[in-house]
Amino acid sequence: MSTEYGGLGLITFYYSPPPHAVLFSIPAMIERAIPSSSEKIPAIGIGTWRTFDPPSTSERVLAPIRETFSAFVSAGGRVIDSSPMYGKSEMVVGRLSHELGVNANLFIASKVWTSGRAAGVWQMTESMKLLGRTQVDLMQIHNLVDWRTQLPTLREWKAEGRIRYIGITHYDPSAYAALEAVLRSEQVDFVQLAYSATVRDAADRLLPLAADRGVAVLVNRPFEGGGLLSRNVKRALPPFAHAFAATWSEALLKFVLAHPAVTCAIPATASVEHLRDNLAAGEGRLPIDQECRELVSYLSS
């Protein structure tokens, strides 16, 4: 039995793992330290854009998401990223994490995505209710929306203990100049951005800047919304990549983690099979610089 504090009040769930649940473990998940605190988190997390926003919350529709979530936590996964922008994802994360009895063990990140102080306070309050939390691990200003107004509130909430870490995000390289300006002028704990083997804009300035400023980095869109995988799924993994990866998912995520400034990658998935490949990137060795250059060359050929 578990509880969730949602918009309709206290909800009680009765749950036992389905007999067909697919569970597996990662022997030695790579962990990275958050620079502002030295706290370590697993280097592979899970995103929830689209994948945790089902058309309904019936048991039948939620079953595959629950199975994937259960496999994620059983394998040692902890970092999960959501947003009010992602439809039902916050509610689904809160509900399933309480049903599985793991909510308190997760590193939950969400976002504020609105203009105005009052609207920001209301939105973050609702997010925490949906997530079943009185404290959220990381609250981020989504896509820099009204960041000058929202950042002081995030700092107040952090001082009050309602937020453990604060951050800023953007998924579009065209906004990286603005993201850089905020990182240079303000002190935050995290920055979330897009970075992949073929969209490497962040490596030019933002990743080195984050390292210099002591800012942790969450990487979204490591597969470019799935496009990078779909373009290469029929191509054989190049021979040199077999030295550090068994699948395209593992190779592409290990490319991301090979950058020392990256703290955690958060690929979104609601498939246990894809999750298994993703989490495999959190163990074993990472590609060296030469192998990263060869992978970039191979993908551009």
Sequence and secondary structure as in RCSB ss.txt:
>XXXX:A:sequence
MSTEYGGLGLITFYYSPPPHAVLFSIPAMIERAIPSSSEKIPAIGIGTWRTFDPPSTSERVLAPIRETFSAFVSA
GGRVIDSSPMYGKSEMVVGRLSHELGVNANLFIASKVWTSGRAAGVWQMTESMKLLGRTQVDLMQIHNLVDWRTQ
LPTLREWKAEGRIRYIGITHYDPSAYAALEAVLRSEQVDFVQLAYSATVRDAADRLLPLAADRGVAVLVNRPFEG
GGLLSRNVKRALPPFAHAFAATWSEALLKFVLAHPAVTCAIPATASVEHLRDNLAAGEGRLPIDQECRELVSYLS
S
>XXXX:A:secstr
 EEEEETTEEEEE     TT      TT  EEE TTT  EEESB EE TTTT  S   HHHHHHHHHHHHHHHHT
T  EEE  GGGTTHHHHHHHHHHHTT GGGSEEEEEE  SSHHHHHHHHHHHHHHHT SSEEEEEEGGGTTHHHH
HHHHHHHHHHTSEEEEEEE   GGGHHHHHHHHHHS  SEEEEE  SS  GGGTTHHHHHHHHT EEEEE TTTT
THHHHHHTTS   GGGGGT SSHHHHHHHHHHTSTT  EE  B   HHHHHHHHHTTSS    HHHHHHHHHHHH
 
